[in-house]
Amino acid sequence: MFYSEVNGIIFVIDGSDYSRLIIVKELINTLEKDLETETPIVFLINKQDLEQSLNKTQIKQFLNIDKLDTKFIYSLENSIAYSGFGVKEALSFIINKSKMTKSKI
């Protein structure tokens, strides 16, 4: 499958666009079916600088990300893309977890 050579995924979620969360949920279900279990995933909740943006707890509940606990290594992080907030942490997570699960990096 396409994902066999992937060392990690950074999945950016627009925390202020509620209408797209249904699509995000569907994409996560697709990932769950297609992705190797060792592949680390960071869900970056973008636009955390906006008042109307959903927080980590709300996103986690809506997307039912807890179901990934037993199958995937994941992290759910806040992000503000235009300032770069959260990006370094996301990359660090991917690198650290990839080293633990794969020797390719």
Backbone torsions as a table, in degrees:
resi	resn	phi	psi	omega
1	MET	NA	160.0	-179.0
2	PHE	-53.2	-37.6	-173.6
3	TYR	-79.4	-2.5	-173.5
4	SER	-63.5	-25.5	-179.7
5	GLU	-102.1	6.8	-178.6
6	VAL	-80.7	130.9	178.1
7	ASN	-92.1	-13.6	178.9
8	GLY	175.3	163.6	-179.6
9	ILE	-131.6	133.5	169.8
10	ILE	-109.1	113.7	-175.0
11	PHE	-107.6	109.7	-177.1
12	VAL	-90.5	127.8	179.9
13	ILE	-116.1	127.9	175.8
14	ASP	-77.4	104.7	-176.3
15	GLY	-67.8	-10.6	-179.0
16	SER	-105.6	-1.1	-177.7
17	ASP	-109.5	84.9	-175.1
18	TYR	-62.1	-33.6	-176.2
19	SER	-65.6	-26.6	-178.9
20	ARG	-86.5	-7.6	-178.6
21	LEU	-64.9	-27.9	175.4
22	ILE	-63.7	-43.9	178.9
23	ILE	-64.5	-42.7	178.3
24	VAL	-59.4	-42.8	179.4
25	LYS	-60.8	-42.3	178.0
26	GLU	-63.9	-41.3	179.3
27	LEU	-65.3	-38.0	177.6
28	ILE	-64.6	-39.2	176.5
29	ASN	-62.4	-39.2	176.9
30	THR	-64.9	-45.0	177.4
31	LEU	-58.3	-41.9	-178.1
32	GLU	-59.5	-36.2	-180.0
33	LYS	-77.2	-35.1	-170.2
34	ASP	-98.7	-19.3	-170.1
35	LEU	-92.8	144.6	173.1
36	GLU	-64.7	148.3	-175.5
37	THR	-68.1	-24.6	-177.3
38	GLU	-81.5	-9.7	-174.0
39	THR	-72.5	119.2	178.7
40	PRO	-74.3	142.4	179.3
41	ILE	-127.9	133.4	170.9
42	VAL	-112.1	124.2	172.9
43	PHE	-96.5	110.0	179.0
44	LEU	-94.5	118.8	177.9
45	ILE	-91.1	101.9	-174.9
46	ASN	-82.3	164.2	177.4
47	LYS	68.6	35.5	178.8
48	GLN	-70.9	-5.6	176.1
49	ASP	-83.7	-8.4	-179.6
50	LEU	-95.4	137.5	-179.1
51	GLU	-58.8	-38.1	-175.3
52	GLN	-81.2	-0.5	-179.3
53	SER	-72.6	137.7	177.0
54	LEU	-70.5	149.0	179.1
55	ASN	-92.1	178.7	-177.8
56	LYS	-56.1	-46.1	-177.4
57	THR	-62.3	-44.0	-179.8
58	GLN	-64.3	-44.1	179.2
59	ILE	-64.2	-46.0	-178.6
60	LYS	-59.2	-43.0	179.5
61	GLN	-68.1	-47.4	-176.8
62	PHE	-62.6	-43.7	-176.4
63	LEU	-85.2	-6.0	-179.9
64	ASN	56.6	43.4	-177.2
65	ILE	-66.6	-24.1	178.5
66	ASP	-56.4	-27.2	179.6
67	LYS	-65.4	-17.7	178.4
68	LEU	-80.3	-12.0	-176.2
69	ASP	-50.4	-44.3	-175.4
70	THR	-84.2	-14.3	-176.2
71	LYS	-109.1	-32.7	-173.4
72	PHE	-125.7	157.7	169.4
73	ILE	-95.3	115.1	-177.4
74	TYR	-139.9	161.8	174.8
75	SER	-138.8	143.1	178.1
76	LEU	-115.3	116.5	-172.8
77	GLU	-129.9	149.0	173.4
78	ASN	-77.7	153.7	-177.3
79	SER	-151.7	148.0	168.8
80	ILE	-132.8	100.3	-170.2
81	ALA	-59.5	-44.3	-174.4
82	TYR	-66.8	-21.9	177.5
83	SER	-100.7	-12.3	-178.6
84	GLY	86.9	0.1	-179.3
85	PHE	-59.3	126.7	177.6
86	GLY	94.9	-17.8	-175.6
87	VAL	-70.0	-45.5	179.9
88	LYS	-59.9	-42.9	179.1
89	GLU	-63.1	-39.6	178.9
90	ALA	-63.8	-46.5	179.7
91	LEU	-64.7	-40.4	178.2
92	SER	-61.1	-42.8	178.7
93	PHE	-60.2	-48.2	-179.4
94	ILE	-60.2	-47.5	-178.3
95	ILE	-63.4	-47.8	-178.7
96	ASN	-64.2	-43.6	-178.8
97	LYS	-74.3	-32.7	177.1
98	SER	-65.3	-39.3	178.1
99	LYS	-64.0	-34.0	179.8
100	MET	-70.9	-32.3	-171.3
101	THR	-107.3	-21.1	-179.1
102	LYS	-139.0	149.0	178.9
103	SER	-102.6	16.1	-176.9
104	LYS	-76.0	-29.2	-174.5
105	ILE	-80.5	NA	NA
